[in-house]
Amino acid sequence: MKTFLRAMPLVFIMLLIVYWLPEVISKNPTDIITPKEESESIQSESFDYQTTDLEPEQLPVLGLGGYIGKNVESFTENFGDPKRIDPTIYGDEQWIFGEHETDYIQLGVKNGVITDLFALGSDLNVAPFEIGMSITEVFQIASFYPTYSVESQDKQVTLELTESDLNYRPLIAFDNQTFAVLMMDRSTNQITAVRYLDASSLLRLGVYDDGSVVNDDDSIDIDEANQKAISEANKKQVYEILNILRQRYELSVLNASEALSEAAQTIFIDQEMQLTLDGDAQLEEEGSFAETSGLSSTETYILDDRSRYVEDNTNQEFQPLTSEQIEHTLQKTNLELDEVRILYSNQKTDMTWLVTNWLTLEIERKFLMDARMTEIGVAYRGNDILLILH
């Protein structure tokens, strides 16, 4: 008994050491987490997302989100006139404001009413969030839900977000029946842009799974002249958004190259000519949602998103490109194939979404944020976009 009592203090001291030693070690100043390590830890962390049996939280509308549903004049009274107004395939308009990394905004305007607002500028009021806010800070403000019920034109649609959506393209609901998509940078896990939408615009964007095979398409018939104007507007938006994002990361802007754009357009033309020669030739399917293919001498990324929207290619206006077709055409140009990179995407959505969404994808972000690239060419055709960087 005496031996036991003498041993008790030693046992107590050992228990204290076992309990407190890990705490002391974890606070060692030499245990430094680098920005890269912090990014990796966030990506690997399993966040406690809300379950589907809960109604998504609706945040009060603040900042620029309050303009959704209002007349466009209410916006221009505070921000001035747009620098230009672009046409869209849906017959509405895209109003462009600002030119710099701090103030760039796009408005979707239909019949004089703002239905869509894309805020990219770092100084813009996107309260309760901020451009550059980390995902961990966002979680202190809002909860993310994997399922949303959206009502539009007397129709109830359920949207289901994937884990990747929740991490890099989370959806936020507001108390005025509008929504915001937070576009996250995959490398920094920070907000790069906020896109506010009404219910109809969110469904038309078609970036979240609604359980259907083919999304509703309310695009209108467009003549050749208007199609050319829309294509030119899309190119300008790609240049602007991409270069603003490069400026944000202190990279040089990409100069628009007519030669590279012509080469990209030639790839589309050559494919159509070849299909005409081959009659009803069927192209081999390019793969699933996101496939990466490497040419023998040219770095090429083929982002084929058809599987999220249609079952097959039979009803598409254009056949998707293959890496072989791209390489075949480039070999006939004066381009040094080992010095150019190709990014091709076939996705049924707009250019604003595409460019910011590319930053949520690891390979595509590295491609577009490569400091060695100095020039860019863009060709646009239907749902297809082809980028050549040099």
Secondary structure by P-SEA (a helix, b strand, c coil): caaaaaaaaaaaaaaaaaccaaaaaaacccccccaaaaaaaaaacccccccccccccccccccccccccccccccccccccccccccccccbbbbbccccccbbbbbbcccccccbbbbcccccccccccccccaaaaaacbbbbcbbbbbcccbbbbbbbcccccccbbbbbcccccbbbbbbccccccccbbbbbcaaaaaaaccccccccccccccccccaaaaaaaaaaaaaaaaaaaaaaaaaabbbbbcccaaaaaaaaaaaaaaaaaaaaacccccccccccbbbbbccccccccccccccccccccccccccccaaaaaaaaaacccccccbbbbbbbccccaaaaaaaaaacaaaaaaaacccccbbbbbbcccbbbbbcc
